[in-house]
Amino acid sequence: MTDKRLITYLFRHCLAGILAGWLLLAGLIVTDVGRIGSLLASSQHWVEAMVLLVVFFAITFGSLAMGSAVMLLHNREPKAGKPAARQAWRLPRFLEPQAVRLPPASRKRQPSSAP
């Protein structure tokens, strides 16, 4: 990717993360999860508290979205000699579920005698 395209790519993901964080914050305040909405409503310094919440939700979710975008960049790069095509995402082989054989259920265990 060129520098301009990379900056635009990261900027779009950052804005999407900020928007998602603000929507989550609005949902938390409206539904009064953990009494955060009523605490803000009854506070004398609700403006300062809202500014802190909005800024830190933006920083957290914006950087989360940018980080995930960077981690997914390798899927967007075309392979040598192959055209850029959207590939299906798969788990790495070592993370795929494996069948495990469990031993048969044993009879009731006797409690051990502790001194």
GIFEN-V100135 format. One line per field, one symbol per residue. psi: psi as a letter, one per 40 degrees, with the letter a starting at -180 (. if undefined). A space follows every 50 residues. Layout:
BEGIN
psi = ???
END
This chain:
BEGIN
psi = iiddddddddddddddddddddddddddddefhffddddddeidfddddd dddddddddddddddddddddeddeehiiheiihihihhiiideeiiihh hiiihiihihhihi.
END
